[in-house]
């Protein structure tokens, strides 16, 4: 019997949608429509939208199957999707329709959407980028989906108590997620622990047997990902760990039921929480198990699907490509080899060719501490067969290295998968590089450093593997949805094409000096600033003026991102005003947002410093309201959607050569913020695109930073002694001016900043940063000049759409095509 393609039954008109909402209130929620709360109605709307997405997801599946399309599978340990309902309505072009419909029945759609929880499935840029990629793949009608972990508890909810970060459990699933679809029928079994028994077949073939392993069940949950226009619906498949159906009957028969089921309870711990603490061995083991769980579940699912449609695994890479989002899924290389060699009995050489052709690796960091290594002892305990395979992969790979570089012992040592200095560990980045056919960085500067600094030996040996794919962000989420006033102005001015082709915004360049357009642009920005100022007043009890410069630093708290440099400038401004009577041209509100890792003491102390400085400045009437400081807690996607559209000045001030790319920088500029920043990450390309005159540049270049640190010639005490600006700020910090109740609290900061070769060179860039901030102050006082620059930033951000990024990945790495090019 020929399979019929799935057809749509659910309509998107107001009448059909309203009827479905009422049905779901009654039949899914067991409520009477007249007594339904806004929360009930919101849940019913989400269920009604899910019905429509499921239909389109099935149609998408059928279309890709008929075309025999090669598929891309994105393996990422994190996804930061943000609230799904509003984004779905936006991409289905139903947002305005639903707003009107809700008004008619006496509900506020905005309040309904506010009740939805952010799925807490990520930490920062890595997860947000993954979500943008999925949006663009669906919008471009490309066959690609994501694989991840269905964490029960997110990273943590950030609370601020007495200026200090406190971590609270983030049980984001407390109210369920109506948009997701459980797939228990497609659960997979994952082995762990055990031992390997080596045996030889009668024909002399080596046959390793992984024995006595414990099993965990991976249950998939799908979150539909709809592209703009609603034609293509891909999905994000997240796996939750569940106990297997069996348990130790011998223990059970002896009457110890609790101990018999203990392992079952422990197995479900695997997906309980994002990023378990690695400060103790249990945390490290759980993290390794999480990474393998993701990889094994994903590959089991992919090979099942492949086997259902294809018989010859030698053609696997013709239909499947897997993108490794950083080193967390690097075990994909080993697990795919294990499956091909052990289960499919494919010869090693052929299996290795298939694996390399299937896998591709994106590096996201230059920081040595972020390049994962796993101890051999731990791998032997958790994944004994995989450790054997890693030894074999390494041996064969190094044989090739020795043939080419026979006398270079140091090169061979550096390229080995094993770190031999001290405790023996496996270098996951090296594994990802040699097991992939493509290795890419995420900005031009970063990709150059990946080749030159991070993997120079691998680049010398296989230069054809290495390439750049500059990051982007989806304009649907980060402009169309999050900034309705500006989005409407852009559509009114140049039409709707910009939503799927951001280069169309080039057309608003001609309006940069147009008085009427500038008025509308300023009005859109002010609306967003009022929303954020109201939010700050209601949550923090700090009154800020929407007419002040909104100077925003929103990102993970880390020393290399240099929130500390920003605070030093705030202290400088305050001291200049209070001690020397030098008032700024413009009032300024400094807004911070971001989480510090729970075990990162220095980052948490920086949060405390921000609050302590803010408390002194905000209470000091002598500032006349010209300086305000606010820290908005629990930074997440839904909060970013309030912060980013309201920004005037975006702080992108990491030490040059430390940030791989950044995507917050793109979101801010796309929404008409000007950037103050270093030549780091994607800042370099952003400055080229928007024009040097529309970017506030300061700081050492990457090669200057490298030279100072490599030669050991950075001596910040000399800067302190020569610069009165530096001296006044550090002396104020040490004098307890900002910690009167806790003498000496911030002395460690002064000591660290004055240490020779302080890693992030704060004081080396500080004086130029102050001078550049003075230019910002003067230029904001000239509205015509400032808004011309802001308009040009929005107009010239076309390159930084993930639609462009996805097209480049598809063309250069994945060899996948949009369905319209296959049909």
N, C-alpha and C positions, 0 to 999 in steps of 0.2 A: 504494500500500500504506500503510495506517495504521500509524504508528509506535507500538510498544508501550512503555509506561512501564517503565523499568528496575526490576527487583525484587531484593531482597536474597537472597544465597545463603550468605554467611558468617554463622555464628551466634556469639553472644557467650558461650555457655556455656563452662565450664572445659574440658570434653573437646575441643570443637572448637578452642579457642584453643591448647591444648597440642599437638594434632595439627599445627596449622598452624606452630607454632614449630619443631617437629621437622622438618617438611618444608622450611622455609626454611633451617634449619641445614645440611641435606643439599644441597638443590637451588639455593639462592641463595648459600650461603657455601662450599659444597663441603667440609664438615667432617662428621666422625662425631659423632653426638649425645653419645656417651659421653666424647668428648675435647673437647667444646665448653667454652670459657672463659665466665666471666660476661659478658664483653664480647660474645662470639659470641651468647650467649642473648639479651642485650639488643638486639642488632641484629636478630635473628630475631623478637623480640617487636615491634620497631618495624615491620618489614616486614609482619608479620601484622596489625598495627593499620592500616597503610596500605591493605592489601587491603580492610578493612572501611570505611575512610574513602572510598576510591575508589567503592565501591558507593553509599554514601550521597551522595557528591558528584554522581554521575550521576542519582540519584533527585531530588536538590535541583534540578539543572539542568532535568530534565523537568517538575517541578512549576512552576517559574518560567516556563518556556516556555509551558506550557499556559495559565497565568494571564495571559500577555502582560504580565508585570510590568515596570514601570519599574525600572531598575537604577542603583545608585550605585557609582561607581568612585572609590576614594580614592587620590589621587596623592601619594606621600610619598617623599622622598629617603632616609628612614630607617625601619627597623622593628626594634625590639628585642623579639623574640619570647620569648627565654628557651628553655630546653630544652623540646622539643616532646613527648617521650614521656610524661612524667609528667602534663603538662597534658592531653594527649589521653585518657589513662586516667582522669583525674579527671572530665573532661567527659562521657566515655562511661560513667561510674559503674562503672568496672572496677578501680579502684585497690585496693580491699580484696581483691577476688577474685584479682587477680594476685599480691598480696603473699602470700596463703595458698597459691596454686598454686606460687609460687617456693620457699616454705618446704618444701613437700612434695617437691620435686625437688632440694633441697639448695642453693638459691641465695638470695642476699639482694637483693631488688628495689631497695632503696635504693642498694646499691653498684653495681648495674647502671645505675641512672639517673645516678649520679655520673660514670659514664664518658662520658656524652654531652656534647659541646661546646655552649656557647651560640652560636647563629648570630650572628656579629659584624656585624650589618647596621645598626647605629645607634650614636649617641653618647650620648644621654641622654633627657630627658623627651619630646622630639618623637617619637622612635621607640617609646618605651614606651607613649605615649598611642595611637599608631596601632595597636599590637598589642591594646590594650584595646578599642579601637573594633571591631576585627574580631571579637573574642570576643563582644562584646555583640550585634553585628549577627546573627551566626549563632544565638546563644541566643534572640534575639527573632524568629527565622524571617524575617529581612528580606533582600531581594536586594541584597547589597552585597559587593564584593571589593576587595582592595588591589592597587596596582601599584607596583613598586619596582625596585631594581637588585640583581642577584645579585653582590654584591662577593665577590671571591675572598679578599681580605685585609680584615679588619676595621679599625677605627680604629687600635688598637694594644693589645698586652698591656702592662699597666703593671707594671714591676718597680721595686723600691726598692733602691738601692745607696748606702750611706753617707748615708741620709736623703734622697736625691735621686731624682726620678722618672726612669726610663730607659724608653724606648719600644722594645718588641720586636714583631717581625712577628706578627700574629695570623692564621695560616693555619687558620681554623676548619674548612675543608673537608678537612683532611688525612685524616680518617677517613670522609669522605663524610657524607651526610645521608639516612638510609634513608627518612624520611618524604616527601621531595620527589619530584616526578614530572617528568621531562624531557619537553618538548613540541617536539622539533625540527621536527615537521611543521607547526607553527604559527609558524615563524620569520618575521620581518619584515625588510625592507630599509630602512635609514635613510641618507639622503643628507647630506653635509657638504661644506663649502668650495665651491669653484667660483666661478661668476660669473653675473650675470643679463644676459640679452640682451633688450633691449626691442624689440618689434615691434608693428605695427598690422595687424589683419586687414582684408580688403577692405571689410567693412562699417563700418570705423572703430573697431572695438573694440580696446582696448589688450590686448596679449597678452605678458606677461613670461615669459621662458623661463629657468628655472634650468638652467645648462649646466655641463658639465665637473666635476660633483660626484664626490666619492669616496663609496663606499658601505661601510656596516658592517651586519652581520647581527645582529639581536637575537633570541636564542634564549630562549624562555620556559621557566621552571621553576615548577611549582605546588607550594605548600605547603598542604595541606588545613587548613582552620580549622573545627573542629567546635564547634557550640554545645552548651550543657549539655543532656544528655538524648540527644544523638546523632542527633536527627531531621534537623537542617539542617547541611550541610557546605558552606560557601563556600570560597574559596581566596585566597591571596596569590600573585599572579603576579609573579615576579622575572625580569628580562631580563639575560642575559649577552651581552657583545659577542663576536662571532666574525668572523673575516675572511671576506670574500666569496669566492666560488669563482674569481673572475678576478683576474689580476694583469697588470702591464704587460708584454705580450708583446714589445714592441719592445726593452725592456731585456733581457728573457730571451733573445731571439734574438741579442743581441750577446754572450751568454755570461756576463752578470753575474747569475747566479741569486740570489745573496745580496741584492743591491740590489732585485731584482724582488720578492722576498717581504718586504722590510723593511716596506713599508706594511701588509702583512698582519699582521705581528708588532705593529706600532704600533697597529693598530685594536683588537686584543684588550687593549691597555692600558686602554681606556676603563672597564672594570668590574673592574680588578685590585684597586683599593684605595679604601676609603671616605675621603672628604675629602683629596684631595691637597693638599700645602702650597700656599698661594696667595702665598707670599713671592717667588716668581719667576714670570715670565710664562708658562712652560710649565704651572705648576700652575694658574694662572687659566684658561688655555685648556682644560686637561683638565677642570676643574670645570664650565665652560660646556658642554663637549661632553657630560659626564655628565648635566647637567640636561636638555639637549635630547634626549639618547638616551632618558631615562626618558619624557619627554613624547611623543616621536615613536613609540616602541614602543607605549606605552599607547594612543594614539589610533589607530594602525594596527590594533591588535587590536580595539578597540571598534568602529571603522567596518566592519571585516570582519564582525564578528558582527552588527552592525545591518543591513548589506547583505544578509546571508544570510536575514534574516527580514522586512525592510522595503525598499521601493523608494524611497519619498519622503523625501528628506533634510530637507524642510521640517518633518517630524514628529520629527526627531532628538531634540529636547529633551523630547518627550513620553515617550521611552523611556530617555533617558540623562541622568544628572547626574554631574558631575565635581567632587569637592571637592579644592581645592588646599591642601595642608597646608603653610602658610607660603609664602614667595615662590619657593622652589626650583623648583616646577613652573609658575611664572607664564607661561612660554613656551607653555603649553597654549593660551592665548588666541590667540597669533599662529599657532601650528601648525594649530589648528582653522580659523582664517580662511584660511590658505593652502590647506588641503585643500578647503574649501567653494568658495573663489573660483577657485583655479587648476585643481583636479582635477575638481570637480563642476560648475564653471561657473555657480555660483549668484551672483545679483546681490549687490553689496556690502551694501546695506541689509538684505536678507533674511539674508545670512550673519552679519552683526553681531548681528541679533536672535537667531538660533539660538545663536551663541557666548555671548552674555550669559545667555541662558536656560539654557544647559548648565552654565556654570561658576559655582562659588561659592568664596569665599576665606576661609580662617581665618588671622588674624594671630596670631603667637605671641610677638612681642617688641616692646618699646618702646625698646630700645637702638638708637641711630642706626647704630652700626657693624654691626648685624645685618640692616639693611634693604639687601638686595642691589642693587648697581648694576653694570652691565657697560659697558665702554668701547665707544663707537661703532666704533672701529678694530677691536676684537676681534670684535664682532658682524659687521662687514662682511667680515672674513676667514672666519669660521666659518659664518655663516648670512646670506649676502648678500640672499637673497629676503626673509627675515624682517625684516631691517633696513628694507627698502623698505616692508613692511607696517606696521611700527611707526611710520614717518614718516606714513603715510597715516592710521592710526588716530589718531595725535596731532593731525594737521591737522583731521580731521573733529570730533574731540572738542573741541578748542580753539575751533572755530567756534561750537559750542554754548555754551561758557563765555563767549565774547565777546558773544554775543547777550544773555546774562543779566547779565554784569558788564562791560560795555563799557569802562568807564573804569578798572577796577582792574588795572593792569598787573602789580602784584606778585602778585595772586591768580592771574592767568594763568600767570605764571612758575612759581609754586609747584605748580600743577596739571599743568603740562606733563610729558610722559613723559621729557623730556630735561633733565638737569642741565647748565646752561651755564657755571657758575662753574668756571674751570680746565679740566681735561680733560673733554670732552663725554662724558656717560654716559647710559645709559637706566636710569630708576628702575623697578625691577621691581615694587615695592609699588604704585606708581601704576598700572602696567599691570594688575596683578591686581585692583585696585579698579574701574577703569573697565570691565574686560572681564568682570565677574561681576555676577550679579543679587543676590548676598548677600555681605556682609562682616561677619564676626563676630569678637569677642574671646572669651576663654576663662575669664573671671571677670567679675563685675559691675563691679569696680573697673577691671580692664583694659579692658573694653569701653567704659566711660565715658572712659577716657584715649585710647582709639583714636579716639573721636569728637572729643574736646576738644583733645588734644595732637598726635596723630599725623596724622589726616586731617580737620582741621576744615573745610577748604574743600570737600572731597568730601561731608562730612556735611551741610553747609549746602545744597549743591546737590541731593543725593539722600538725605535722611534716612531714607527708607523702606528703603534697602538695608542699613542697619546694625542689628545685633542682638547679643545676648549668648547664648552657650552655655557655661555653666560646665562645666569639665572634670569627669571622674570617673575611676574605676579599676574594673576588673572584680573583683568579690568572689570569683569562682571561682579566679583565679590568686592573688590577694593576701590571701585569708583561708582559703577552703576548702582549697586545695592547700598554701599556704606555712605555714599554722598549724593543723595537725591537732588539737592539744590544745584550742585555743580553739574551733575549728569544731565539734568533737564536743560540747563543753559547750553551745554555742549550739543545736545541733540537739536535744540532750537536753532543753533547757529550753523551746524554742519551736517545735520541728519543723523540717522541711527547706525550708519556703517561702522563708526568707531568702536561699537560694542564688540564686534568680532574682527576688526582691523584697526588696531590702535594708531597706526600710522596716519589714519584719517584726521587725527587731531592736529596734524601739521597745518591744516587749513585755518586754525584759529590764530596762527601767528599774525595774520593781517589785522587782527583785532587788538593786538597788544597795545596799540596807541589810540584805539578807538574809545572815546570818552564814555559813551553809553555802555559798551560792552564791559569796560572796566568797572563801571558802577555796579553792574549786575554780578560781576565776578566777586567784587568786594562784598556785596550783599549776601551772596551764597556762602562765602567764608564766614561772615559775621553770624549767620544763622547757626552754623556748626559750632562756632565759638560760644555762642549763648547756650547751646545744648550742653557743651562740656563744662562751662562755668557753673551752670545749674547743677550738674552732676557733682562737681567738686564741692559746691556749697552744701548739697544735701547729704553727701557721704562723709566729708571731712570737716564740715563747718568752717571752711575757709572761703571768704568772699574774694573773688578775683574778677578783674574787669575784662570784658571781652574786647575792649579797645586797647589793651596792653599787647605787647608781643607775646604770643604763646610759643615759648622756647621749650621744645619737647625732646626728652631723651627716654625712649621707650624700647627696651630690649633686655635680654637676660643680664643680670648683674654679674659682671666679671671684670677683673683688673684690666684685661686687655681691651675691653670696650670703653674703659676710662671714664666711667661716671665720676670718678674721683677728680679728674681734670676739670670737669664741668663744675663740681662743687667748689674747687679752688677758685674758679672764676667768679662764682656767686659771692664767695667771701671777699674777694678783691673788690667787686662792685659795692658791696656793703661797707667795707672799710673806707673806700674812696669817698662815699657819700657821708658817712657818719664822722669819720676822723678828719677828712680833708674838705668836706663841703662841696664835692664835685658831683652834681646830679647828672644822671643820664638824660639824653634827649627824650627817650620814650620809656614809659612804664613797661615792666617786663614780668611775666609770670613764668617761672621755671617749673615745668611739670615732668616728674619722673614716673616711670612704671617699669616693673620687672621683678622677677623672682631670683633669689640666690639659692644655689644648691644647698640642701640642709646641712651638709658637712663642710661647707666652704666658709670658714670663720671670717676671712678678710672681706668677702663680699657682703656678708651679713653685717659686718661693722660699717661698711660703706652705707648701707641702708640706715643704720643708726645715725651716722654722721649727717646724712641728708635731712633726717627728721630733727636732729639737734640744731643744725644751722637754720632750718626752716622755722623752728619754734622761736629762736632768738629774733630772726628778721621779721617774721609775721607779727610779732607782738610789739616791735619797736616802732612807736608812732613817728619817730624822726625820719623814717623812710618815706612817709607821706603816701604810702601805698604804691610807691614806684618800683618796689621789688617784693615779689611774693614767691613762696616755694610750696609746692604741693606734691605729695607722693600718693599716687592712686594705686591702692593695693589690688592684689590678685589679677595681674595682667593676663588677659586671655583674648581670644578672637573677638568676642562681643564687646569687650572694653576697647580693644584696638579700633573697632568700627566707630567709636565715639571720639577717640583721641586723634586718629590720623587725619580725618577731614578738617579738624579744627586747628591744625598746626600751621604756624607761620614760619618757624625756624626749626629745621630737623638737625639734630645732633648726631653726626656720623664720624666720631672722633677717635676711633681705634688707632693704635700704633700701626704705622704703615708696615705691611707685610704680615699682619696677624689675622685679619678677617678674610675668609675665603671669598665671600661675595657680599653677603647682606641682601635682604629683600625689603626690610623696613625702609631703607633709603629710597627704594623705588616707589613704595606705596605713598610715602610722604610727598615726594616730588610730583607724582602723578596727580595728587590732590591739591597742587598749587602751593606747596611749601618750598622755601628756599633751603638749601643745604649748607651747613658749615661742616667742613670735613677735611680729612687727610686724603692723600692719594693711596687709599687702601681698598682692596676688594673691588667691587663694581663701581665705587665712587669714581674711579679713573675713567671708566667708559661713560658714566653719567655726565661727568663734567665735559667730556668731549661732545656728547650729544646736545646738552642744553646750552653749551657755550661757557667759556671760562669766566666771562663777565657776569654770569648768572649763577655762580657757585662761589661760596666763600671758602677759599682754600687756605690752609695753613699747615705747618708742620714739616718735619723731616720726611724725605722720600725713603722708599723701602731700601735702596742701596746704601743710603746714609745711615739708616738704622742698623743694617746688617754690618756695615763697616765698624760702627761704634762698638757693637756688642762682640763681634769677632775679635777685634783688636784689644778689647778691654779698656778702651780709652774714654768711656763716659764717666765723668766725675761731677755729679750734680752739686756737690758742696761748693765747687767753684762758682756755679751759677747762683747759688744762694748768696754767696759773699758779694758778688758783683751786682746783683739785681735787687733794687729796693722793693719792687713789686713782689718778687718771690719771698723775700725776707719778711715783709710785713704779713703776708698770708700765713706762712709757716709758723712765725712767732705767735700769731693770734691763735692758731690751732694748739700750740704747745702751752699757751698761757691759760688754757681752760676757759677762754671767752665763750666757747660754744658748749662747754660741759661743766658749768659751775658746780653742779651737784656731784659730779664724778671726776674729780681732779685726775689728770693724767690719762683719761680715757682714750684720747686720740694721739697721744705722744708716739705710739707705734707707727702711725702714718707718717709723721715727720721723719722718724728714724729710717723708715723704709725708703721714703722718697730721696733721702740724702745718701743712701748706700751707693757705693761705686757699682756701676753697671746694673742699676735698677732696671729690671727687665723691660718695662713698658715706657721708659723714657718720658715720664710725665713732665719733669721740669725742663727738659730739653725743648719741649713744644709750648711751654706755658706762656712765655712772654709774647710769642707770635699769636697765640690763641687769644690773649687779651686784646692785642691790637686789632685782630680781625673782628672780634666782637664789637669793638668801637665803630668799625665800619658798618656793621649790621645796625647798630644803634642810630647812626647818622642817616643811613639809607631808608630805614623804616619810617623816619620822620618825613620822608618825601614820598607820599602815597603814590604819585604817578610813576615814579621810578620803581618803587618796590613792586607794585602790582603789574607793571610791564614785565618785570623779571619773573614774577610768579606765573603769569599767563604763559610765558615762553617755556617755563619748566613743564607745565602740563602739556603744552603743544608738542614738545620734543621728546616725549617719553615712549614713543611708539616701539622702539627697540626692546623695551623692557616688559613686554607682554609675554606670558608663558606660551601663547600661541606661536610666537616666533621660536621660542626655545624648543617646543615640542616638534615643530617642523624640522629643526636641525637635528635633534635626536633621531627622529624617524628616518630622515634621509641618510645621515652619516653613520649611525650606530645600529639602529634596530632593523632597518630595511622593511618597515611597515608602511602601508599606504592608507589614505582615507578611502572609505568605501566607494565614494563616487569615482575614484580612480581605478577601482577594481571591477566595478559593474559594467 
